[in-house]
């Protein structure tokens, strides 16, 4: 049960951690002029988009694995 709690907490915080890292690595990003999804656009912002996309992917995997346990 403790492992499941850890998966839930890690899955939730991992997304925020990678979003913050990708914001800090993108000097062009501005909260007033850009959406968070702009960070994941691989065409126009390729050097830092993998950080954002990888974080969301890994977070989704952890949350999905937690979800399948409760089915």
C-alpha positions in Angstrom: 0.0 0.0 0.0 2.9 2.4 0.7 4.2 1.9 -2.8 0.8 2.9 -4.2 0.8 6.1 -2.1 4.3 6.8 -3.4 3.2 6.3 -7.0 0.3 8.8 -6.6 2.4 11.4 -4.9 5.3 11.0 -7.3 3.0 11.0 -10.3 1.4 14.3 -9.2 4.6 16.1 -8.3 6.6 14.9 -11.2 4.5 16.8 -13.7 4.9 20.1 -11.8 8.6 19.5 -11.3 9.2 19.0 -15.1 7.0 22.0 -15.9 9.0 24.2 -13.6 12.3 22.9 -15.1 11.1 23.5 -18.6 10.0 27.1 -17.7 13.4 27.8 -16.2 15.1 26.4 -19.3 13.0 28.5 -21.7 14.0 32.2 -21.5 11.4 33.0 -24.2 8.4 31.7 -22.0 6.2 34.3 -20.5 3.0 33.5 -18.4 1.2 36.4 -19.9 1.9 35.7 -23.6 2.3 31.9 -23.7 0.3 28.9 -22.8 2.0 26.0 -20.9 1.4 23.8 -24.0 3.8 26.1 -25.9 6.6 24.5 -23.8 5.9 21.1 -25.5 5.8 22.3 -29.1 8.6 20.4 -30.7 8.5 22.3 -33.9 9.1 25.8 -32.7 10.9 25.1 -29.3 12.7 21.8 -29.9 15.7 22.2 -27.5 13.5 22.4 -24.4 10.3 20.7 -25.5 11.5 17.2 -24.6 11.8 18.2 -20.9 8.1 19.2 -20.8 6.9 16.3 -22.9 9.0 13.7 -21.0 7.7 15.0 -17.6 4.1 14.7 -18.7 4.6 11.3 -20.2 6.3 9.9 -17.1 3.7 11.4 -14.8 1.0 9.9 -16.9 2.6 6.5 -16.7 2.8 6.6 -12.9 -0.8 7.8 -12.5 -2.0 5.2 -15.0 -0.3 2.4 -13.1 -1.9 3.6 -9.9 -5.3 3.7 -11.6 -5.0 0.1 -12.9 -4.4 -1.1 -9.4 -7.8 0.2 -8.3 -9.8 -1.3 -11.2 
